Amino acid sequence: MIARTTASAAKTILVVGAGPGLGYSVAERFGREGFKVALVSRNEANLDDLVIRLGRRGIEAAGFTADVVDQESLTDAIAAAEARFGAVDVLEYSPAPEIHSVVDALAVTPTNAQLHIARALVGAITAVRAVLPGMIERADGTLFFTIGASAILPLPAHASVGLGMSALRNYAHVLHAALRGTGVYAGSLMVATRIAKDTPGDPDLLAAEFWTMYRARDRFEMVVGDLRSLAVAVQERNVDRH
């Protein structure tokens, strides 16, 4: 495992489900503000590459291997990150669903549903429970969740993903309410568009939205993309099928 130390900072962000798109952009955006960066992914080679890229930007970062569906593995990775960098000040949770597991409503099985709920919801709960007690004790901290539009829109082709996303959004919402007055902020970024460079869903733009939410701490959810247009498009598609 490659780990570069290029700068020192007072605060730490933990990115769970880190990848070369949104995960890297969030790490880079907060790293530019002086945050140390702990990255969690099940792909060690991916982590090594991200750490090198961040190091070139002068950002102190290290990777920790874990699969979010394995609660023990994820808890151990977070403990290792805190041993390396100290307490986690910001958690950003955004593991992408496995492509082969994304199916429509008629193809969802109990096993498939359990996988998506474990990846989206149970993994998030595991990560939160690892860092939240310290945040509450310090009366300071931020919990971020990246959520797809399938959390509130019935997207037939992504029905399996929607099961996990809707559960995660509900969890983020109740956390936001329960933590009011504690000094800890919970918020979610709903992405209602394709995540790709040079589009409204550019990872750098999404990371900038997270930074805005971190500074303002005044809302449960920010939506990127046009939910209304997406809902109309889905409805028209369903009508065409009939």
Helices and strands as residue ranges (DSSP letters): E 12-16, H 22-32, E 36-41, H 44-56, E 61-65, H 71-85, E 90-93, G 99-101, G 105-107, H 110-117, I 118-122, H 123-138, E 141-148, G 149-151, G 156-158, H 159-178, E 184-192, H 203-216, E 221-225, H 227-241
